[in-house]
């Protein structure tokens, strides 16, 4: 059952997981799903992006429907799109600001944030927040002297300030470092950092403990996204969500039987990615893939763990073959 209100009444919009439809009269303009409907609507009303102007009309209405999980919200939205034919879904591209982390596995400069994966770097992503990703790179550098390489000329001033250990001059161990810190989820290291923060708290060094906790949370977010990217293209299965029978292939919802009606969302043939896009997915697919990953992580964590391990082994084999 959907609830309806004026879109201008943003304070009444609930902070819940669900799907929503923005309408002008009886015409659906935009349909999406969110872990927090109010925050998503606030973003649409305040974000400066072409295509959003028509959504901001105070006379528009918002229809929303609560969901028990992000996957259920995604299924609600995809079904509504087929039924309602919204006019602006192709114009409103909230994923346009997502970025990829491009990695040069051989030499410095090592990292580059890019909007697309059209080059020859090894790509990871996308990431929703460019600034959070940069903070993560600098956090990693501060904790482990890993490269950031934010200057075109090498060696850069970071080496002179002893913020780096000269990966641009002695790069023989560069690939191993990247595998260990940036391309493999490092739960043992996160555990060490949490324990160090606890010791700082015990020693009443609250300021340092707070900084380390913030750094650890950045790394946790990075490794969570990395785990997702390592396995998303492998996720598949058939299951029931509520009263709907769903089929997932290659990490995406292929079809579902909703209220007795078979809905086909995409062909079974997946997008073809290059080897250097092993850990990259199309921006337009990211939010759907995340909702499916979270569903399997909750319901079938052992399968997720197996897919992640297989992804790690595939990535390591590919990188080692590339080196040789």
C-alpha positions in Angstrom: 0.0 0.0 0.0 1.4 3.4 -1.0 1.1 6.6 1.0 0.8 9.9 -0.8 1.8 13.5 0.2 2.9 16.7 -1.4 6.7 16.6 -2.2 7.1 19.9 -0.6 6.1 18.4 2.8 9.6 17.0 3.2 9.5 17.0 7.0 6.6 14.5 6.9 8.5 12.1 4.6 9.6 9.1 6.6 13.3 8.1 7.1 12.6 4.5 6.1 13.7 1.9 3.5 11.3 1.7 0.6 10.4 2.8 -3.0 8.9 6.0 -4.1 7.2 7.6 -7.1 7.2 11.4 -7.9 4.1 12.4 -9.9 2.8 15.4 -11.7 -1.0 14.8 -11.6 -1.4 11.2 -12.7 1.8 11.1 -14.7 4.8 9.4 -13.0 7.9 11.5 -13.4 10.5 9.5 -11.5 10.7 6.2 -9.6 13.5 4.9 -7.4 14.2 3.1 -4.2 16.3 4.1 -1.2 17.5 3.0 2.3 16.3 6.4 3.5 13.4 7.9 1.5 13.5 11.3 3.1 17.3 11.8 2.5 16.8 10.7 -1.1 14.0 13.2 -1.7 16.0 16.0 0.0 18.9 15.2 -2.3 16.7 15.4 -5.4 15.2 18.7 -4.2 18.6 20.3 -3.5 21.1 18.8 -5.8 22.2 21.0 -8.8 21.9 18.5 -11.7 20.3 18.9 -15.1 17.0 17.1 -15.3 15.9 17.6 -11.7 14.0 21.0 -12.3 10.7 19.3 -13.2 10.8 17.2 -10.0 11.0 20.3 -7.8 7.6 21.6 -8.6 5.9 22.0 -5.2 2.6 20.7 -6.6 4.2 17.3 -7.4 3.1 14.4 -5.2 5.2 11.7 -3.6 3.9 8.2 -3.3 6.0 5.9 -1.1 5.9 2.3 0.0 7.8 0.9 2.9 10.0 -2.3 2.4 11.5 -4.8 4.8 14.9 -4.7 2.9 16.7 -2.8 0.3 16.2 -5.7 -2.1 12.4 -5.6 -1.6 12.5 -1.8 -2.2 14.4 -2.3 -5.4 11.9 -5.0 -6.6 9.0 -2.6 -5.8 10.7 0.2 -7.8 11.5 -2.0 -10.8 8.0 -3.3 -11.0 6.5 0.2 -10.7 8.7 1.4 -13.5 7.3 -1.2 -15.8 3.8 -0.3 -14.8 4.0 3.5 -14.6 6.5 4.4 -17.4 8.1 7.4 -15.7 9.2 10.1 -18.0 12.4 11.3 -16.3 14.1 8.2 -15.2 16.5 8.3 -18.2 17.3 12.0 -17.6 17.8 11.9 -13.8 21.2 10.3 -13.3 22.1 10.3 -9.7 24.9 8.0 -10.3 26.7 10.5 -12.6 28.9 11.7 -9.7 30.1 8.1 -8.9 33.8 7.6 -9.5 36.1 4.7 -10.3 39.5 4.2 -8.7 42.0 3.7 -11.5 45.2 1.8 -10.3 48.5 1.6 -12.2 49.8 -1.8 -10.9 53.4 -1.1 -12.2 54.5 2.4 -11.5 53.7 5.8 -9.9 51.5 7.8 -10.1 49.5 4.8 -8.8 46.0 6.2 -8.3 43.6 8.2 -10.4 40.0 9.0 -9.8 38.0 8.7 -13.1 34.5 9.0 -14.3 34.8 6.1 -16.7 36.8 3.0 -17.2 37.9 3.6 -20.8 41.6 3.8 -20.1 44.2 1.0 -19.5 44.4 1.2 -15.7 43.0 -1.5 -13.4 39.6 -0.2 -12.4 37.8 -0.6 -9.1 34.3 0.7 -8.4 32.3 2.7 -8.7 32.4 4.6 -5.4 29.5 6.9 -4.5 31.6 9.6 -2.8 34.8 10.9 -4.4 35.8 12.9 -1.3 35.4 9.9 1.0 37.5 7.8 -1.5 40.3 10.4 -1.5 40.1 10.6 2.4 40.6 6.8 2.3 43.7 7.0 0.1 45.2 9.6 2.4 44.3 7.6 5.5 46.0 4.5 4.0 49.0 6.6 3.2 49.2 8.1 6.7 48.9 4.6 8.4 51.0 2.6 6.0 53.1 5.1 3.9 51.3 3.9 0.8 51.4 6.1 -2.3 48.9 8.9 -3.0 50.9 10.6 -5.9 48.8 13.7 -6.1 51.4 15.5 -8.2 52.2 14.9 -11.9 56.0 15.0 -11.4 57.7 12.1 -9.6 59.3 11.9 -7.1 56.8 14.3 -5.5 56.9 16.5 -2.4 55.4 13.8 -0.3 58.6 11.9 -0.5 60.6 14.9 0.7 58.2 15.3 3.6 58.6 11.5 4.4 55.0 10.9 3.8 55.8 8.0 1.4 58.5 5.4 1.1 59.4 6.1 -2.5 57.3 3.6 -4.5 58.1 5.6 -7.6 61.8 4.8 -7.1 61.7 1.3 -5.8 58.5 -0.2 -7.3 59.5 -3.9 -7.2 57.1 -4.6 -4.3 54.4 -2.2 -5.6 52.0 -4.9 -6.9 52.2 -7.0 -3.7 51.5 -3.9 -1.6 48.5 -3.0 -3.7 47.2 -6.6 -3.5 47.5 -6.6 0.3 46.2 -3.2 1.1 43.9 -2.1 -1.7 42.7 -5.2 -3.6 42.1 -7.7 -0.8 39.7 -7.1 2.2 42.0 -7.0 5.2 40.0 -7.9 8.2 43.0 -8.7 10.4 44.4 -5.2 9.9 41.0 -3.7 10.7 41.0 -5.7 13.9 44.5 -4.5 14.8 43.4 -0.9 14.3 40.3 -1.3 16.5 42.4 -2.9 19.3 44.9 0.0 19.0 42.0 2.5 19.4 40.8 0.6 22.5 44.3 0.8 24.0 44.4 4.5 23.3 41.0 4.9 25.1 42.4 2.9 28.1 45.3 5.3 28.2 42.9 8.2 28.2 44.2 9.4 24.8 40.7 10.2 23.6 41.7 12.5 20.8 44.1 10.0 19.1 41.5 7.2 19.6 38.8 9.3 17.9 41.1 10.0 14.9 42.0 6.3 14.6 38.3 5.2 14.9 37.4 7.6 12.1 40.2 6.3 9.9 39.1 2.7 10.6 35.5 3.5 9.6 36.8 4.9 6.3 38.8 1.7 5.7 35.8 -0.5 6.7 33.6 1.3 4.1 36.3 0.8 1.5 36.8 -2.9 2.2 33.0 -3.4 2.3 32.7 -2.0 -1.2 35.7 -4.1 -2.3 34.1 -7.3 -1.0 31.0 -6.4 -2.9 32.9 -5.8 -6.1 34.9 -9.0 -5.8 31.8 -11.1 -5.9 28.9 -9.2 -7.5 29.3 -10.5 -11.0 29.2 -14.1 -9.7 26.0 -13.8 -7.6 23.1 -16.0 -8.9 20.2 -17.9 -7.5 16.4 -18.4 -7.4 14.5 -17.5 -4.3 11.3 -16.1 -2.9 11.0 -12.5 -1.6 7.7 -12.1 0.1 5.2 -13.5 -2.4 7.5 -12.9 -5.4 9.7 -15.6 -7.1 13.0 -14.0 -8.1 15.8 -15.0 -10.4 19.2 -13.3 -10.1 22.0 -13.8 -12.7 25.4 -12.2 -12.8 24.5 -10.1 -9.8 21.4 -8.5 -11.4 17.7 -9.2 -11.2 16.8 -11.0 -14.4 13.2 -11.7 -13.7 10.5 -12.0 -11.0 7.0 -13.3 -10.7 5.1 -10.6 -8.9 1.4 -11.0 -8.0 1.3 -13.9 -10.4 2.7 -11.9 -13.3 6.0 -12.8 -14.9 8.2 -9.7 -15.2 11.4 -9.8 -17.3 13.8 -7.1 -16.4 16.8 -7.8 -18.6 18.2 -10.4 -21.0 20.3 -13.2 -19.5 23.4 -12.1 -21.5 25.6 -10.0 -19.2 27.6 -6.9 -20.1 31.0 -7.8 -21.4 33.8 -6.3 -19.3 37.5 -6.2 -20.1 40.1 -7.9 -17.8 41.1 -4.6 -16.3 37.4 -4.1 -15.3 37.3 -7.2 -13.2 36.4 -5.2 -10.1 34.4 -2.6 -11.9 30.7 -2.5 -12.8 28.5 -0.1 -14.7 27.4 2.9 -12.7 23.8 2.4 -13.8 23.8 -1.1 -12.2 25.5 -0.2 -8.9 22.6 0.4 -6.6 20.7 -2.7 -7.9 23.8 -4.8 -7.5 24.3 -3.5 -3.9 20.8 -4.4 -2.9 21.2 -7.9 -4.2 24.6 -8.3 -2.6 23.2 -7.2 0.8 20.3 -9.7 0.4 22.6 -12.6 -0.2 25.0 -11.4 2.5 22.2 -11.6 5.0 20.5 -14.8 3.8 23.4 -16.8 2.4 26.7 -15.4 3.9 28.6 -18.6 3.2 27.9 -18.3 -0.5 29.0 -14.7 -0.5 32.3 -15.7 1.3 32.9 -18.4 -1.4 32.3 -15.9 -4.2 34.6 -13.3 -2.6 37.4 -15.9 -2.2 36.9 -17.0 -5.8 37.0 -13.3 -6.9 40.3 -12.8 -5.0 41.9 -15.8 -6.6 40.8 -14.8 -10.1 42.1 -11.3 -9.5 45.5 -12.4 -8.2 45.9 -14.9 -11.1 45.1 -12.2 -13.6 47.5 -9.7 -12.1 50.3 -12.2 -11.8 49.8 -13.2 -15.5 49.8 -9.5 -16.5 53.1 -9.0 -14.6 54.8 -11.9 -16.4 
